[in-house]
Amino acid sequence: MKTNDYVKYMTEQFVKYMDTPKHERKELKEVRKEKKAPASQHWFGILPYGFKLWMQRKK
């Protein structure tokens, strides 16, 4: 990809972002945050979740 193409792409993305109303951008940001996996799963996979379930079952 040439530099000119990249600048064109980034400009299009920026204009698209600025054209969306502020409240829509906030809503999209909140939706992305809700879909995001917890930090323990993101960094360490499923093991912390399994360990947590195992500890809860043990009680």
C-alpha distance matrix in Angstrom:
0.0 3.8 6.6 8.3 6.4 6.8 10.3 11.1 10.5 12.6 15.1 15.6 16.3 18.6 20.5 20.9 22.3 24.6 25.9 27.2 30.7 31.4 33.7 31.1 28.7 31.5 32.5 29.0 29.0 32.4 31.5 28.6 31.1 33.6 31.3 30.3 32.1 34.7 33.7 36.0 34.3 30.8 31.5 34.2 33.9 36.9 39.5 40.5 41.0 43.1 45.1 45.7 47.0 49.1 50.7 51.4 53.1 55.1 56.7
3.8 0.0 3.8 5.5 5.3 6.4 8.8 10.0 10.8 12.5 14.4 15.6 16.8 18.5 20.2 21.3 22.8 24.5 26.0 27.8 31.2 31.9 34.5 32.2 29.7 32.6 33.9 30.6 30.5 34.1 33.5 30.7 33.1 35.8 33.8 32.8 34.7 37.1 36.0 38.4 37.0 33.4 34.0 36.9 36.8 39.9 42.4 43.2 43.8 46.1 47.9 48.5 49.9 52.1 53.4 54.2 56.0 58.0 59.5
6.6 3.8 0.0 3.8 5.4 5.1 6.2 8.6 9.8 10.5 12.2 14.2 15.3 16.4 18.3 19.9 21.0 22.4 24.2 26.2 29.4 29.9 32.7 30.7 28.0 30.9 32.5 29.4 29.0 32.7 32.5 29.7 31.9 34.9 33.3 32.0 34.2 36.3 35.0 37.7 36.6 32.9 33.4 36.6 36.8 40.0 42.4 42.9 43.5 46.1 47.7 48.0 49.7 52.0 53.1 53.8 55.8 57.7 59.0
8.3 5.5 3.8 0.0 3.8 5.4 5.2 6.2 8.6 10.0 10.5 12.3 14.3 15.3 16.5 18.3 19.9 21.0 22.4 24.7 28.1 29.0 31.9 29.9 27.5 30.6 32.2 29.2 29.3 33.0 32.8 30.3 32.7 35.7 34.1 33.3 35.7 38.0 37.0 39.8 38.7 35.0 35.8 39.0 39.0 42.1 44.7 45.1 45.5 48.1 49.9 50.1 51.6 54.0 55.1 55.6 57.7 59.8 60.9
6.4 5.3 5.4 3.8 0.0 3.8 5.5 5.0 6.1 8.6 9.8 10.6 12.3 14.2 15.4 16.5 18.3 20.0 21.0 23.0 26.5 27.6 30.3 27.9 25.6 28.9 30.1 26.9 27.2 30.9 30.3 27.9 30.6 33.3 31.5 30.9 33.3 35.8 35.1 37.9 36.4 32.9 34.0 37.0 36.7 39.6 42.4 43.0 43.2 45.7 47.7 47.8 49.1 51.6 52.9 53.3 55.2 57.4 58.7
6.8 6.4 5.1 5.4 3.8 0.0 3.8 5.4 5.1 6.1 8.5 9.9 10.6 12.2 14.2 15.3 16.4 18.3 19.9 21.6 24.9 25.5 28.2 26.0 23.4 26.3 27.7 24.6 24.5 28.2 27.8 25.2 27.6 30.5 28.8 27.9 30.3 32.7 31.7 34.6 33.4 29.7 30.7 33.9 33.8 36.8 39.5 39.8 40.2 42.8 44.6 44.7 46.2 48.7 49.8 50.3 52.3 54.4 55.6
10.3 8.8 6.2 5.2 5.5 3.8 0.0 3.8 5.5 5.1 6.0 8.6 9.9 10.4 12.1 14.1 15.2 16.3 18.1 20.3 23.4 24.0 27.0 25.2 22.6 25.6 27.4 24.6 24.4 28.2 28.3 25.9 28.2 31.2 30.0 29.2 31.8 34.0 33.0 36.1 35.2 31.5 32.5 35.9 36.0 39.0 41.6 41.7 42.0 44.9 46.5 46.4 48.0 50.6 51.5 51.8 54.1 56.2 57.1
11.1 10.0 8.6 6.2 5.0 5.4 3.8 0.0 3.8 5.5 5.1 6.2 8.7 9.9 10.6 12.2 14.2 15.3 16.4 18.7 22.1 23.3 26.2 24.1 22.0 25.3 26.8 24.0 24.4 28.2 27.9 25.9 28.5 31.3 30.0 29.6 32.5 34.9 34.4 37.5 36.3 32.8 34.1 37.4 37.2 40.0 42.8 43.0 43.0 45.8 47.7 47.5 48.8 51.5 52.6 52.7 54.8 57.1 58.1
10.5 10.8 9.8 8.6 6.1 5.1 5.5 3.8 0.0 3.8 5.4 5.2 6.2 8.6 10.0 10.6 12.3 14.3 15.4 17.0 20.6 21.6 24.2 21.8 19.5 22.8 24.0 21.0 21.4 25.1 24.6 22.5 25.2 27.9 26.4 26.1 28.9 31.5 31.1 34.2 32.8 29.3 30.9 34.1 33.7 36.4 39.3 39.5 39.4 42.2 44.2 43.9 45.2 47.9 49.1 49.1 51.2 53.6 54.5
12.6 12.5 10.5 10.0 8.6 6.1 5.1 5.5 3.8 0.0 3.8 5.4 5.1 6.1 8.6 9.8 10.5 12.2 14.1 15.7 18.9 19.5 22.2 20.3 17.6 20.7 22.3 19.5 19.4 23.2 23.2 21.0 23.3 26.3 25.2 24.6 27.5 29.8 29.2 32.4 31.4 27.9 29.3 32.7 32.6 35.4 38.2 38.1 38.1 41.1 42.9 42.5 43.9 46.7 47.6 47.7 49.9 52.2 53.0
15.1 14.4 12.2 10.5 9.8 8.5 6.0 5.1 5.4 3.8 0.0 3.8 5.4 5.1 6.1 8.5 9.8 10.5 12.1 14.5 17.6 18.5 21.6 19.9 17.6 20.9 22.7 20.3 20.5 24.3 24.6 22.8 25.2 28.1 27.4 27.1 30.2 32.4 32.0 35.3 34.4 31.0 32.5 36.0 35.9 38.6 41.4 41.2 41.1 44.1 45.9 45.3 46.7 49.6 50.4 50.3 52.7 55.0 55.6
15.6 15.6 14.2 12.3 10.6 9.9 8.6 6.2 5.2 5.4 3.8 0.0 3.8 5.5 5.2 6.1 8.5 9.9 10.5 12.6 16.1 17.7 20.4 18.1 16.3 19.9 21.2 18.6 19.5 23.2 23.0 21.5 24.3 26.9 25.9 26.1 29.3 31.9 31.8 35.2 34.0 30.7 32.6 35.9 35.4 37.9 40.9 40.8 40.4 43.3 45.4 44.7 45.8 48.9 49.8 49.5 51.7 54.2 54.9
16.3 16.8 15.3 14.3 12.3 10.6 9.9 8.7 6.2 5.1 5.4 3.8 0.0 3.8 5.5 5.1 6.1 8.6 9.9 11.0 14.5 15.4 17.9 15.6 13.4 16.8 18.1 15.3 16.0 19.7 19.5 17.8 20.6 23.2 22.3 22.4 25.7 28.1 28.1 31.5 30.3 27.1 29.1 32.4 32.0 34.4 37.4 37.1 36.7 39.8 41.7 41.0 42.2 45.2 46.1 45.8 48.0 50.5 51.1
18.6 18.5 16.4 15.3 14.2 12.2 10.4 9.9 8.6 6.1 5.1 5.5 3.8 0.0 3.8 5.4 5.0 6.1 8.6 10.2 13.1 13.7 16.7 15.1 12.7 15.9 17.8 15.7 15.8 19.6 20.1 18.6 20.9 23.9 23.5 23.4 26.7 28.8 28.6 32.2 31.4 28.2 30.0 33.5 33.4 35.9 38.8 38.1 37.9 41.1 42.8 41.9 43.3 46.4 47.0 46.6 49.1 51.5 51.9
20.5 20.2 18.3 16.5 15.4 14.2 12.1 10.6 10.0 8.6 6.1 5.2 5.5 3.8 0.0 3.8 5.4 5.1 6.0 8.8 11.8 13.3 16.4 14.8 13.2 16.7 18.4 16.7 17.5 21.0 21.4 20.6 23.0 25.7 25.4 25.8 29.3 31.5 31.6 35.2 34.4 31.3 33.3 36.7 36.4 38.7 41.7 41.1 40.6 43.8 45.6 44.6 45.8 49.0 49.6 49.1 51.5 54.0 54.3
20.9 21.3 19.9 18.3 16.5 15.3 14.1 12.2 10.6 9.8 8.5 6.1 5.1 5.4 3.8 0.0 3.8 5.5 5.2 6.6 10.3 12.1 14.6 12.3 11.0 14.8 15.8 13.8 15.3 18.7 18.6 17.9 20.8 23.0 22.6 23.4 26.9 29.4 29.9 33.4 32.3 29.4 31.7 35.0 34.4 36.4 39.6 39.1 38.2 41.4 43.4 42.3 43.3 46.6 47.4 46.7 48.9 51.6 51.9
22.3 22.8 21.0 19.9 18.3 16.4 15.2 14.2 12.3 10.5 9.8 8.5 6.1 5.0 5.4 3.8 0.0 3.8 5.5 5.6 8.6 9.4 12.0 10.1 8.0 11.6 13.2 11.4 12.2 15.7 16.2 15.4 17.9 20.4 20.4 20.9 24.5 26.7 27.1 30.7 29.9 27.0 29.3 32.7 32.3 34.3 37.4 36.6 35.9 39.2 41.0 39.7 40.9 44.2 44.8 44.1 46.5 49.1 49.2
24.6 24.5 22.4 21.0 20.0 18.3 16.3 15.3 14.3 12.2 10.5 9.9 8.6 6.1 5.1 5.5 3.8 0.0 3.8 5.5 7.5 8.4 11.8 10.9 9.3 12.5 14.7 13.7 14.3 17.6 18.6 18.3 20.3 22.9 23.4 23.9 27.6 29.4 29.7 33.4 32.9 30.1 32.2 35.7 35.5 37.6 40.5 39.5 38.8 42.2 43.9 42.4 43.7 47.1 47.4 46.7 49.2 51.7 51.7
25.9 26.0 24.2 22.4 21.0 19.9 18.1 16.4 15.4 14.1 12.1 10.5 9.9 8.6 6.0 5.2 5.5 3.8 0.0 3.8 6.4 8.9 11.7 10.4 10.0 13.5 14.8 14.1 15.6 18.6 19.1 19.3 21.8 23.9 24.2 25.3 29.0 31.1 31.8 35.5 34.7 32.0 34.4 37.8 37.2 39.1 42.2 41.3 40.3 43.6 45.5 44.0 45.0 48.4 49.0 48.0 50.4 53.1 53.1
27.2 27.8 26.2 24.7 23.0 21.6 20.3 18.7 17.0 15.7 14.5 12.6 11.0 10.2 8.8 6.6 5.6 5.5 3.8 0.0 3.8 6.5 8.4 6.6 6.7 10.2 11.2 10.6 12.6 15.2 15.7 16.3 18.7 20.5 21.1 22.4 26.2 28.3 29.3 32.9 32.1 29.6 32.3 35.5 34.8 36.4 39.6 38.6 37.4 40.7 42.6 41.0 41.8 45.3 45.9 44.7 47.1 49.9 49.8
30.7 31.2 29.4 28.1 26.5 24.9 23.4 22.1 20.6 18.9 17.6 16.1 14.5 13.1 11.8 10.3 8.6 7.5 6.4 3.8 0.0 3.8 5.6 5.4 6.5 8.9 10.2 11.0 12.6 14.6 15.7 16.9 18.8 20.5 21.6 23.1 26.8 28.6 29.8 33.4 32.9 30.7 33.3 36.5 36.0 37.4 40.4 39.1 37.8 41.2 43.0 41.0 42.0 45.5 45.8 44.4 47.0 49.7 49.3
31.4 31.9 29.9 29.0 27.6 25.5 24.0 23.3 21.6 19.5 18.5 17.7 15.4 13.7 13.3 12.1 9.4 8.4 8.9 6.5 3.8 0.0 3.8 5.4 5.1 6.3 8.7 10.0 10.6 12.5 14.4 15.5 16.7 18.6 20.3 21.3 25.0 26.4 27.4 31.0 30.9 28.8 31.2 34.5 34.2 35.7 38.5 36.9 35.8 39.4 40.9 38.8 39.9 43.5 43.5 42.2 44.9 47.5 47.0
33.7 34.5 32.7 31.9 30.3 28.2 27.0 26.2 24.2 22.2 21.6 20.4 17.9 16.7 16.4 14.6 12.0 11.8 11.7 8.4 5.6 3.8 0.0 3.8 5.4 5.1 6.2 8.7 9.8 10.6 12.4 14.3 15.4 16.7 18.6 20.1 23.8 25.1 26.6 30.1 29.9 28.1 30.9 33.9 33.4 34.5 37.3 35.6 34.2 37.7 39.3 37.0 37.9 41.6 41.6 40.0 42.6 45.3 44.7
31.1 32.2 30.7 29.9 27.9 26.0 25.2 24.1 21.8 20.3 19.9 18.1 15.6 15.1 14.8 12.3 10.1 10.9 10.4 6.6 5.4 5.4 3.8 0.0 3.8 5.4 5.0 6.2 8.5 9.9 10.6 12.3 14.2 15.4 16.7 18.5 22.2 24.1 25.7 29.1 28.4 26.6 29.5 32.5 31.7 32.7 35.9 34.5 33.0 36.3 38.2 36.2 36.9 40.5 40.9 39.4 41.8 44.6 44.3
28.7 29.7 28.0 27.5 25.6 23.4 22.6 22.0 19.5 17.6 17.6 16.3 13.4 12.7 13.2 11.0 8.0 9.3 10.0 6.7 6.5 5.1 5.4 3.8 0.0 3.8 5.5 5.2 6.2 8.7 9.9 10.6 12.4 14.4 15.5 16.6 20.4 22.1 23.3 26.9 26.4 24.2 26.9 30.0 29.5 31.0 34.0 32.6 31.4 34.9 36.6 34.7 35.8 39.3 39.6 38.4 40.9 43.6 43.4
31.5 32.6 30.9 30.6 28.9 26.3 25.6 25.3 22.8 20.7 20.9 19.9 16.8 15.9 16.7 14.8 11.6 12.5 13.5 10.2 8.9 6.3 5.1 5.4 3.8 0.0 3.8 5.5 5.0 6.2 8.7 9.9 10.6 12.4 14.4 15.4 19.1 20.3 21.5 25.1 25.0 23.2 25.8 28.9 28.5 29.8 32.6 30.8 29.6 33.2 34.7 32.5 33.6 37.2 37.2 35.9 38.6 41.2 40.7
32.5 33.9 32.5 32.2 30.1 27.7 27.4 26.8 24.0 22.3 22.7 21.2 18.1 17.8 18.4 15.8 13.2 14.7 14.8 11.2 10.2 8.7 6.2 5.0 5.5 3.8 0.0 3.8 5.4 5.1 6.2 8.7 9.9 10.7 12.5 14.4 18.0 19.6 21.5 24.8 24.2 22.8 25.8 28.5 27.7 28.6 31.6 30.0 28.4 31.8 33.6 31.4 32.1 35.7 36.0 34.4 36.9 39.7 39.3
29.0 30.6 29.4 29.2 26.9 24.6 24.6 24.0 21.0 19.5 20.3 18.6 15.3 15.7 16.7 13.8 11.4 13.7 14.1 10.6 11.0 10.0 8.7 6.2 5.2 5.5 3.8 0.0 3.8 5.4 5.1 6.2 8.6 9.9 10.7 12.4 16.2 18.3 19.9 23.3 22.4 20.6 23.6 26.5 25.5 26.6 29.8 28.6 27.1 30.4 32.4 30.6 31.3 34.8 35.4 34.1 36.5 39.3 39.2
29.0 30.5 29.0 29.3 27.2 24.5 24.4 24.4 21.4 19.4 20.5 19.5 16.0 15.8 17.5 15.3 12.2 14.3 15.6 12.6 12.6 10.6 9.8 8.5 6.2 5.0 5.4 3.8 0.0 3.8 5.5 5.2 6.3 8.7 10.1 10.7 14.4 16.0 17.2 20.8 20.3 18.4 21.1 24.2 23.7 25.0 27.9 26.5 25.3 28.8 30.5 28.6 29.8 33.2 33.5 32.5 35.1 37.6 37.5
32.4 34.1 32.7 33.0 30.9 28.2 28.2 28.2 25.1 23.2 24.3 23.2 19.7 19.6 21.0 18.7 15.7 17.6 18.6 15.2 14.6 12.5 10.6 9.9 8.7 6.2 5.1 5.4 3.8 0.0 3.8 5.4 5.0 6.2 8.7 9.9 13.4 14.6 16.4 19.8 19.5 18.2 21.1 23.8 23.2 24.0 26.8 25.1 23.6 27.1 28.7 26.5 27.5 31.1 31.2 29.8 32.5 35.1 34.7
31.5 33.5 32.5 32.8 30.3 27.8 28.3 27.9 24.6 23.2 24.6 23.0 19.5 20.1 21.4 18.6 16.2 18.6 19.1 15.7 15.7 14.4 12.4 10.6 9.9 8.7 6.2 5.1 5.5 3.8 0.0 3.8 5.4 5.1 6.3 8.7 12.2 14.3 16.6 19.6 18.6 17.4 20.8 23.1 21.9 22.6 25.7 24.4 22.6 25.9 27.9 25.9 26.4 30.1 30.6 29.2 31.5 34.4 34.3
28.6 30.7 29.7 30.3 27.9 25.2 25.9 25.9 22.5 21.0 22.8 21.5 17.8 18.6 20.6 17.9 15.4 18.3 19.3 16.3 16.9 15.5 14.3 12.3 10.6 9.9 8.7 6.2 5.2 5.4 3.8 0.0 3.8 5.5 5.2 6.2 10.0 12.4 14.1 17.3 16.2 14.5 17.7 20.3 19.3 20.5 23.6 22.5 21.1 24.4 26.4 24.8 25.7 29.1 29.8 28.8 31.2 33.9 34.1
31.1 33.1 31.9 32.7 30.6 27.6 28.2 28.5 25.2 23.3 25.2 24.3 20.6 20.9 23.0 20.8 17.9 20.3 21.8 18.7 18.8 16.7 15.4 14.2 12.4 10.6 9.9 8.6 6.3 5.0 5.4 3.8 0.0 3.8 5.5 5.2 8.6 9.9 11.6 14.9 14.5 13.1 16.1 18.7 18.2 19.2 22.0 20.4 19.1 22.7 24.3 22.4 23.6 27.0 27.3 26.3 28.9 31.4 31.4
33.6 35.8 34.9 35.7 33.3 30.5 31.2 31.3 27.9 26.3 28.1 26.9 23.2 23.9 25.7 23.0 20.4 22.9 23.9 20.5 20.5 18.6 16.7 15.4 14.4 12.4 10.7 9.9 8.7 6.2 5.1 5.5 3.8 0.0 3.8 5.5 8.1 9.6 12.4 15.1 14.3 13.8 17.1 19.1 18.0 18.3 21.2 19.6 17.7 21.1 23.0 20.8 21.5 25.1 25.5 24.2 26.6 29.4 29.3
31.3 33.8 33.3 34.1 31.5 28.8 30.0 30.0 26.4 25.2 27.4 25.9 22.3 23.5 25.4 22.6 20.4 23.4 24.2 21.1 21.6 20.3 18.6 16.7 15.5 14.4 12.5 10.7 10.1 8.7 6.3 5.2 5.5 3.8 0.0 3.8 6.5 9.3 12.1 14.5 12.8 12.1 15.7 17.6 16.0 16.4 19.6 18.7 16.8 19.9 22.2 20.6 21.0 24.5 25.4 24.4 26.4 29.3 29.7
30.3 32.8 32.0 33.3 30.9 27.9 29.2 29.6 26.1 24.6 27.1 26.1 22.4 23.4 25.8 23.4 20.9 23.9 25.3 22.4 23.1 21.3 20.1 18.5 16.6 15.4 14.4 12.4 10.7 9.9 8.7 6.2 5.2 5.5 3.8 0.0 3.8 6.5 8.6 11.4 10.0 8.7 12.2 14.4 13.4 14.4 17.4 16.3 15.0 18.4 20.3 19.0 20.0 23.3 24.0 23.5 25.8 28.3 28.8
32.1 34.7 34.2 35.7 33.3 30.3 31.8 32.5 28.9 27.5 30.2 29.3 25.7 26.7 29.3 26.9 24.5 27.6 29.0 26.2 26.8 25.0 23.8 22.2 20.4 19.1 18.0 16.2 14.4 13.4 12.2 10.0 8.6 8.1 6.5 3.8 0.0 3.8 6.4 8.2 6.4 6.1 9.7 11.2 9.9 10.7 13.6 12.6 11.3 14.7 16.6 15.5 16.6 19.7 20.6 20.3 22.5 24.9 25.7
34.7 37.1 36.3 38.0 35.8 32.7 34.0 34.9 31.5 29.8 32.4 31.9 28.1 28.8 31.5 29.4 26.7 29.4 31.1 28.3 28.6 26.4 25.1 24.1 22.1 20.3 19.6 18.3 16.0 14.6 14.3 12.4 9.9 9.6 9.3 6.5 3.8 0.0 3.8 5.5 5.5 6.2 8.8 10.1 9.8 10.5 12.5 10.5 9.7 13.5 14.6 13.1 14.9 17.9 18.2 18.0 20.7 22.7 23.2
33.7 36.0 35.0 37.0 35.1 31.7 33.0 34.4 31.1 29.2 32.0 31.8 28.1 28.6 31.6 29.9 27.1 29.7 31.8 29.3 29.8 27.4 26.6 25.7 23.3 21.5 21.5 19.9 17.2 16.4 16.6 14.1 11.6 12.4 12.1 8.6 6.4 3.8 0.0 3.8 5.4 4.9 6.1 8.2 9.3 11.0 12.3 10.3 10.9 14.4 14.9 14.0 16.5 19.0 19.0 19.5 22.3 23.8 24.4
36.0 38.4 37.7 39.8 37.9 34.6 36.1 37.5 34.2 32.4 35.3 35.2 31.5 32.2 35.2 33.4 30.7 33.4 35.5 32.9 33.4 31.0 30.1 29.1 26.9 25.1 24.8 23.3 20.8 19.8 19.6 17.3 14.9 15.1 14.5 11.4 8.2 5.5 3.8 0.0 3.8 5.5 5.5 5.7 7.1 8.3 8.9 6.5 7.8 11.2 11.3 10.8 13.5 15.6 15.7 16.7 19.3 20.6 21.6
34.3 37.0 36.6 38.7 36.4 33.4 35.2 36.3 32.8 31.4 34.4 34.0 30.3 31.4 34.4 32.3 29.9 32.9 34.7 32.1 32.9 30.9 29.9 28.4 26.4 25.0 24.2 22.4 20.3 19.5 18.6 16.2 14.5 14.3 12.8 10.0 6.4 5.5 5.4 3.8 0.0 3.8 5.6 5.3 4.4 5.6 7.7 6.9 7.0 10.1 11.5 11.4 13.2 15.5 16.5 17.2 19.3 21.1 22.5
30.8 33.4 32.9 35.0 32.9 29.7 31.5 32.8 29.3 27.9 31.0 30.7 27.1 28.2 31.3 29.4 27.0 30.1 32.0 29.6 30.7 28.8 28.1 26.6 24.2 23.2 22.8 20.6 18.4 18.2 17.4 14.5 13.1 13.8 12.1 8.7 6.1 6.2 4.9 5.5 3.8 0.0 3.8 5.9 5.8 8.5 10.7 10.2 10.8 13.7 15.0 15.1 17.0 19.2 20.1 21.0 23.1 24.8 26.1
31.5 34.0 33.4 35.8 34.0 30.7 32.5 34.1 30.9 29.3 32.5 32.6 29.1 30.0 33.3 31.7 29.3 32.2 34.4 32.3 33.3 31.2 30.9 29.5 26.9 25.8 25.8 23.6 21.1 21.1 20.8 17.7 16.1 17.1 15.7 12.2 9.7 8.8 6.1 5.5 5.6 3.8 0.0 3.8 6.1 9.4 10.3 9.8 11.6 14.2 14.7 15.4 17.8 19.4 20.1 21.5 23.7 24.9 26.3
34.2 36.9 36.6 39.0 37.0 33.9 35.9 37.4 34.1 32.7 36.0 35.9 32.4 33.5 36.7 35.0 32.7 35.7 37.8 35.5 36.5 34.5 33.9 32.5 30.0 28.9 28.5 26.5 24.2 23.8 23.1 20.3 18.7 19.1 17.6 14.4 11.2 10.1 8.2 5.7 5.3 5.9 3.8 0.0 3.8 6.7 6.7 6.9 9.3 11.2 11.6 12.9 15.3 16.4 17.3 19.1 21.0 22.0 23.8
33.9 36.8 36.8 39.0 36.7 33.8 36.0 37.2 33.7 32.6 35.9 35.4 32.0 33.4 36.4 34.4 32.3 35.5 37.2 34.8 36.0 34.2 33.4 31.7 29.5 28.5 27.7 25.5 23.7 23.2 21.9 19.3 18.2 18.0 16.0 13.4 9.9 9.8 9.3 7.1 4.4 5.8 6.1 3.8 0.0 3.8 5.7 7.1 8.0 9.6 11.2 12.6 14.0 15.5 17.1 18.5 20.0 21.5 23.5
36.9 39.9 40.0 42.1 39.6 36.8 39.0 40.0 36.4 35.4 38.6 37.9 34.4 35.9 38.7 36.4 34.3 37.6 39.1 36.4 37.4 35.7 34.5 32.7 31.0 29.8 28.6 26.6 25.0 24.0 22.6 20.5 19.2 18.3 16.4 14.4 10.7 10.5 11.0 8.3 5.6 8.5 9.4 6.7 3.8 0.0 3.8 5.7 5.3 6.2 8.7 10.0 10.8 12.3 14.4 15.5 16.6 18.4 20.6
39.5 42.4 42.4 44.7 42.4 39.5 41.6 42.8 39.3 38.2 41.4 40.9 37.4 38.8 41.7 39.6 37.4 40.5 42.2 39.6 40.4 38.5 37.3 35.9 34.0 32.6 31.6 29.8 27.9 26.8 25.7 23.6 22.0 21.2 19.6 17.4 13.6 12.5 12.3 8.9 7.7 10.7 10.3 6.7 5.7 3.8 0.0 3.8 5.4 5.1 6.1 8.5 9.9 10.4 12.2 14.2 15.3 16.4 18.7
40.5 43.2 42.9 45.1 43.0 39.8 41.7 43.0 39.5 38.1 41.2 40.8 37.1 38.1 41.1 39.1 36.6 39.5 41.3 38.6 39.1 36.9 35.6 34.5 32.6 30.8 30.0 28.6 26.5 25.1 24.4 22.5 20.4 19.6 18.7 16.3 12.6 10.5 10.3 6.5 6.9 10.2 9.8 6.9 7.1 5.7 3.8 0.0 3.8 5.5 5.0 6.1 8.6 9.7 10.4 12.2 14.2 15.2 16.9
41.0 43.8 43.5 45.5 43.2 40.2 42.0 43.0 39.4 38.1 41.1 40.4 36.7 37.9 40.6 38.2 35.9 38.8 40.3 37.4 37.8 35.8 34.2 33.0 31.4 29.6 28.4 27.1 25.3 23.6 22.6 21.1 19.1 17.7 16.8 15.0 11.3 9.7 10.9 7.8 7.0 10.8 11.6 9.3 8.0 5.3 5.4 3.8 0.0 3.8 5.4 5.1 6.3 8.6 9.9 10.6 12.4 14.3 15.9
43.1 46.1 46.1 48.1 45.7 42.8 44.9 45.8 42.2 41.1 44.1 43.3 39.8 41.1 43.8 41.4 39.2 42.2 43.6 40.7 41.2 39.4 37.7 36.3 34.9 33.2 31.8 30.4 28.8 27.1 25.9 24.4 22.7 21.1 19.9 18.4 14.7 13.5 14.4 11.2 10.1 13.7 14.2 11.2 9.6 6.2 5.1 5.5 3.8 0.0 3.8 5.4 5.1 6.1 8.6 9.9 10.5 12.3 14.7
45.1 47.9 47.7 49.9 47.7 44.6 46.5 47.7 44.2 42.9 45.9 45.4 41.7 42.8 45.6 43.4 41.0 43.9 45.5 42.6 43.0 40.9 39.3 38.2 36.6 34.7 33.6 32.4 30.5 28.7 27.9 26.4 24.3 23.0 22.2 20.3 16.6 14.6 14.9 11.3 11.5 15.0 14.7 11.6 11.2 8.7 6.1 5.0 5.4 3.8 0.0 3.8 5.5 5.0 6.2 8.6 9.9 10.5 12.8
45.7 48.5 48.0 50.1 47.8 44.7 46.4 47.5 43.9 42.5 45.3 44.7 41.0 41.9 44.6 42.3 39.7 42.4 44.0 41.0 41.0 38.8 37.0 36.2 34.7 32.5 31.4 30.6 28.6 26.5 25.9 24.8 22.4 20.8 20.6 19.0 15.5 13.1 14.0 10.8 11.4 15.1 15.4 12.9 12.6 10.0 8.5 6.1 5.1 5.4 3.8 0.0 3.8 5.4 5.2 6.2 8.6 9.9 11.1
47.0 49.9 49.7 51.6 49.1 46.2 48.0 48.8 45.2 43.9 46.7 45.8 42.2 43.3 45.8 43.3 40.9 43.7 45.0 41.8 42.0 39.9 37.9 36.9 35.8 33.6 32.1 31.3 29.8 27.5 26.4 25.7 23.6 21.5 21.0 20.0 16.6 14.9 16.5 13.5 13.2 17.0 17.8 15.3 14.0 10.8 9.9 8.6 6.3 5.1 5.5 3.8 0.0 3.8 5.4 5.1 6.1 8.6 10.2
49.1 52.1 52.0 54.0 51.6 48.7 50.6 51.5 47.9 46.7 49.6 48.9 45.2 46.4 49.0 46.6 44.2 47.1 48.4 45.3 45.5 43.5 41.6 40.5 39.3 37.2 35.7 34.8 33.2 31.1 30.1 29.1 27.0 25.1 24.5 23.3 19.7 17.9 19.0 15.6 15.5 19.2 19.4 16.4 15.5 12.3 10.4 9.7 8.6 6.1 5.0 5.4 3.8 0.0 3.8 5.5 5.1 6.2 9.0
50.7 53.4 53.1 55.1 52.9 49.8 51.5 52.6 49.1 47.6 50.4 49.8 46.1 47.0 49.6 47.4 44.8 47.4 49.0 45.9 45.8 43.5 41.6 40.9 39.6 37.2 36.0 35.4 33.5 31.2 30.6 29.8 27.3 25.5 25.4 24.0 20.6 18.2 19.0 15.7 16.5 20.1 20.1 17.3 17.1 14.4 12.2 10.4 9.9 8.6 6.2 5.2 5.4 3.8 0.0 3.8 5.4 5.0 6.7
51.4 54.2 53.8 55.6 53.3 50.3 51.8 52.7 49.1 47.7 50.3 49.5 45.8 46.6 49.1 46.7 44.1 46.7 48.0 44.7 44.4 42.2 40.0 39.4 38.4 35.9 34.4 34.1 32.5 29.8 29.2 28.8 26.3 24.2 24.4 23.5 20.3 18.0 19.5 16.7 17.2 21.0 21.5 19.1 18.5 15.5 14.2 12.2 10.6 9.9 8.6 6.2 5.1 5.5 3.8 0.0 3.8 5.4 5.5
53.1 56.0 55.8 57.7 55.2 52.3 54.1 54.8 51.2 49.9 52.7 51.7 48.0 49.1 51.5 48.9 46.5 49.2 50.4 47.1 47.0 44.9 42.6 41.8 40.9 38.6 36.9 36.5 35.1 32.5 31.5 31.2 28.9 26.6 26.4 25.8 22.5 20.7 22.3 19.3 19.3 23.1 23.7 21.0 20.0 16.6 15.3 14.2 12.4 10.5 9.9 8.6 6.1 5.1 5.4 3.8 0.0 3.8 5.5
55.1 58.0 57.7 59.8 57.4 54.4 56.2 57.1 53.6 52.2 55.0 54.2 50.5 51.5 54.0 51.6 49.1 51.7 53.1 49.9 49.7 47.5 45.3 44.6 43.6 41.2 39.7 39.3 37.6 35.1 34.4 33.9 31.4 29.4 29.3 28.3 24.9 22.7 23.8 20.6 21.1 24.8 24.9 22.0 21.5 18.4 16.4 15.2 14.3 12.3 10.5 9.9 8.6 6.2 5.0 5.4 3.8 0.0 3.8
56.7 59.5 59.0 60.9 58.7 55.6 57.1 58.1 54.5 53.0 55.6 54.9 51.1 51.9 54.3 51.9 49.2 51.7 53.1 49.8 49.3 47.0 44.7 44.3 43.4 40.7 39.3 39.2 37.5 34.7 34.3 34.1 31.4 29.3 29.7 28.8 25.7 23.2 24.4 21.6 22.5 26.1 26.3 23.8 23.5 20.6 18.7 16.9 15.9 14.7 12.8 11.1 10.2 9.0 6.7 5.5 5.5 3.8 0.0
